[in-house]
Every structure is written in structure tokens, then in C-alpha cells.
Amino acid sequence: MREVLARASALLADARVPTPEVDARLLAAHIAGTSPMGVLFAEVTEEFSQAFEAAVARRATREPLQHITGTAPFGPLELEVGPGVFIPRPETEVLADWAVRTLADTPRPIVVDLGTGSGALPIYIGHHIPEAQLYAVELSATAREFAARNAASHNVRLSLVDANMTDPELLPELRGRVDLVVANPPYVPETPDLDPEVYHDPHEAVFSGPDGMDAIRGLVPVAAQLLRPGGWLGVEHDDATSESTRAVIAASGGFSAPEPLRDLAGRERFVCASKL
């Protein structure tokens, strides 16, 4: 198995996959039905070899690892993903953890996720706070299907809302009642220069105008309408637009001074603010 992994790692490295050794081991573990640590002790059968070679060949084309395995880890969760839904990234777990801590003393909190994709954020919150009332807004029918399956597989009750996150008429029945709004919106400026894997995500889930701020500008007034006084907004943004995101929230006039939140690498990747 070590030799098999070494050959696969070399092939992926030649294809400029950023983490060839990790990806080779994760693919092998997926096919062998074991853990990344246990894969070293798995038997290299002909069936395994054929399936592994095919998977490595797909990854060498820069198809996302998560599309090949069909899942993406998110905190303690394994979420189903595939073409047509945004793949949740590890850094978003920081926003999810902040949300859970922020709601710690709120009984039966009402939470709205704007642009839920696979359902990662509300399902994470529901996993830790089972009594939370969760609303997941998503315009893509394909993404809503993934979110519904993920919620069901993790026994989380999730109300899926077919709507645009920037719709000023969104969820009128919740206006002024929501305890927390979270959003991992599209925030990447339009560019052709990113890693090939990024372009496998739905375009509308990644890119947001020339400066990457279109969705954030649109969702801030929506969040202000939904939140109760003292409720919180948490938004993920590009690592170069923390100042711009804070400026948009401050200019809305409906929030306390917005505060940056850093990811595990120390980069400002989120902004949090309380409704006045």
C-alpha cells in the first residue's frame, strides 16, 4: 500500500494538486472503506487497484476530491456534496463555531442562513443546538436537494426556503424575530486565475461582481430586517475584503460597530455585528 500511495502521490504532484500525499491517502481510504490511518493496512486487491487508479486519474484532472468521494467533512459532520452545490471549506467551521457559542444562552433560537448551499452552517448549529429553529435560504434547487438530504442524515430539522438571499421581502413572518443570521455568500471577485477546483463549484455560489461584494451589499439590509434588537449577524468574506464588509455593515446604520473574526490561519475572514 505504501508503494501504491507513493505512485499516486507522484502522479498528483505532477498534476500540481496542492496536497498530493493527503489526497492520495484520502482516496485510498474512501475506496478501501477505512480510515486514512487504517488504509496502510488495507489489502491491495485487483478491485481496489482498478478503482483507485480511476479515482486518482480523476483527481489528476483537478476534479475536486470531494466530488470523487461524494462527501466533505465539516466539523463533526460528513456532508454529501457533488456537482451543483458549493463544497464547504474548513475555514467556515470558525463561523459555525462562533454561531453556536453566540447562541449558548438563547432558548429555542431562531436562525436564518442566507445562501445555505449544502446546509453546512445550519446543520452544524442544529447538531449542537437541537432545539434551534433553522431556516436555510437557497435559490438553487440542486443545492436545496443536497441540503435536505444532509439535514435528514444528521437528524436536523431544517426549513428550506426557495428564495434569493438579497430579496428585501424575504421571510416577512420572521421580521424582527431572528436571533442570528449567518451567511457564507459568494464573495470572490470575477477572475479566471483561481485553482481549477474552484470552477467546479457553481459560479453563482463563488463569484459576486467585480469586487466580490455584490451579495454582501444585498444581504446586509435583509439581515437588518430579520434580526431582533440584540440579534447577531455573522458573514464570511474574502480575505482581502474585511474592511469593505465592515464598511457596508456600518453604513447600513442598523448594527453595532462590526467586529472582525479571524480564521485558524489568523486571517480576517468574518465580520460579526449586533442589531441595534
N, C-alpha and C positions, 0 to 999 in steps of 0.2 A: 504493500500500500504506500509506503514512503516513496518508492520509485515512481509509482503511478502519479502521486501528488506532485512530485518534483517535475515530471514531464509536463503535467498540466500547468503548473505554475510558470514554467518557462514559456509555454505557448501563450499564456495570458499576458505575461510580461512583454512578449514581442508585440502583442496587440495593444500595448500601452494601457491595459487595465490597471487602475491605480493601486489596487491591493490584490495582486495575483495569488499569493500564497493563501490569504484568507478566503478568497473566492473559491479557489480550488478545493479547499477543505470543506467549505460550506456546501458546495455542490455535491461532493462525495458523501457527506453526511446525509444530505437530503435523499440521495438515491439509495444509500445503504439503509436508511431508516434508523439512524443512530445519531448520537451527539457529535459535535465537532471534535471533542476529545476522544470519544469512543471509536471514531472512524478508523483510527490507526490499527485497530484490532479486528476490523471487519474483513470478511473474506472477499478476495478479488475473483469473482466468478466471471464467466463469459458474459452473462446477462448484465452484471454490474458494469463491466468494461465497455460494452456497447452503449449503454445508457449514459455512462459518464462521459465518454468521448463525444457523444452527441450534445450533451449539456455544455461541455467546455467549448465546443465549436460555436454554439450559440453565443456564449459569453464573449468569445473572441471577436464577434461582430459588434460588440459593445451593447448587445441587448441587456437590459438591466437584470442583475442577479435575481431580483425579486419576481420578475416576470417568469423566470425559469423555474424557480421553486414554488411560485404561486402565493408566497406569504412574505410579510415584512414584520419584524419584531418592533414592538412599541411598548417600552417599559415591560411590565409583566405579561403583556398580551402578544398573541400572534394574530395578525390581521390578514385576511385574504385580499390580495391585490392582483392586478393584471392590466392589460391594455384598456384604456378608457378611464382609469382612475389614478389620481396622484398617489405616488408612493410616499408614505410618511417617512420623514427623516429623523434621525436620533435627536437632533437639537431641539425639535418641537416637544420632546419629553420635558424639557425645562419649563415650558409654558404650561403643560399639563400638570406638572407637579405644583407650580405656583397656584394654579386654579384650585387644586384640592386643598392646599394649605389656606388659601384665602377663604374658602367656604367652610372651614373646620367648625366654626361656631354658628353656622346658619342652618336652622332646622328646615328640612324639605326645600332646599334651594331650587330656584328656577334658573336654568342655564340655557343660553342660546349660543350655538356655534354657527358662525357665518362662513359658509363655504366648507362643508364638512368633509367632502371627498370620501375617503374610506370609513369615516366615522371615528378616526383615531382619538381626537380630543374628547368628545362627549362620552365615548365608550370607556376611556381611561378614567374620566371623572365618575361615571356610573359604577365602574368596577370598585372604586374606593368609597363612593358615597351612594349606596344603593337606593336611598330614598330621594335622590335628586330627580327633579322633573326636567327632562332633557329634550331640547328642540334642536334639530340639525337641519340647517338651511342649505339646499344644494340644487343648482339648476340642471345639472347633468343627470339624465335618467340612468345611465350606466353607473355613475358613481353612487347614486342612491341605492341601486341594487346591491352593490358591494357593501355599503354601509348597513343596509338591512340585514344581510347575511352575517356580517361581523357582529352586529348587536345581538342577533339571535344566538350565535355560537358562544357568546360570552354572557348570556342571560341578562342583558341590559335592556331596559325599556327605553326606546328612542322614538320620538315623534319626528318623522321625516317631513320636511316642508319643501315642496317644489316651488322655488322662488329664487329671485336674484338677491344676493346679499346687500345690494345697494338700493333696493326698492324702498322708497320712502313710506310706502303703505304696508310694509312687512309686519305681519303678526299684530294687527291692531288690538286684538284681545289681550295682549301681554304688555301693552304700552304702559310704562311707569311701574311695572311689577317685577322686572327681571333682576335677579341678584348678581348675575355675572354674564357678560358677553365675552366670548373668546373668538379669535379669528386667526387662521393661518391662510391669508388670502394670496392670490397671485401678486407677486411683488418684484419680479425680475424685469429690468428694462429690456425692451426688444433688442435682441442681439443674436448673431449667428455663431458666436465664439465660445459657447459653453461646451462642457463634456458631452459626447454623443448620447450618453444615457439620459440626459435631461430632456432631450427632444422626443423621447418615448412617452413622457408624461403628456397629458392633454395640454395643448397650447394655452387654453383659457385658464388652466389651473396654475400656470407658471408665470406667464408674461402679463404685464399690466401697463402698457403705454410706454412712451419714450423714456420716462424717468422711473418707471416701475411703481408709481404712486397712485395710479388711477383708482384702483379698487379701495385703497386705504382712504382716499379722499371721499369716496362714495359711502363707505360703511360707517365712518365716524358719526355722521348725523343720525343714521339709523340706530346705532348703539345708544346714542344720547336719548332718543325717543323711547327705547325699550327699557332702559335701566331705571330702577327706582333711585331716589336720592341715597347716596352711600353705596350703591352698587358699583361693581368694578368692570372695567374694560381691559382686556389683555390682547395685544396684537403682535404677531410676528412680522418682521420686516427684513429687508435685505441688510447685510452687514454694513452697507455704506449709507443707509438712509435713516438712521436713528434720529438724527437732528430734524430731518424733514418730517418724520412721523410725529415727533413730539410737537413740532410747529403746527401741524394740521389739527391735532387734538387740542392744543392750547387755543388756537384761533377759533375753534367751534364755540368757545365760551361756556360749555356745559360741564366741564370737568375741572377737578383739582389739577395742580401742577403735575404734568405727566412725568413718570419716573422710568429710566431705562432699566432693563433687566438683562444680565449677561448670560451667554450660553456657557457650556462647560469649558470652552476654549478661551473664555474671557472676553469674547466679542459682544458688543451691544447688539442684540438680535430681537429684543422685545421691548414694547412700551406698555406700561400699566398706568391707569388713571382711574380715580374715583368720581362718580357722578355727583355734582353739586346739588 
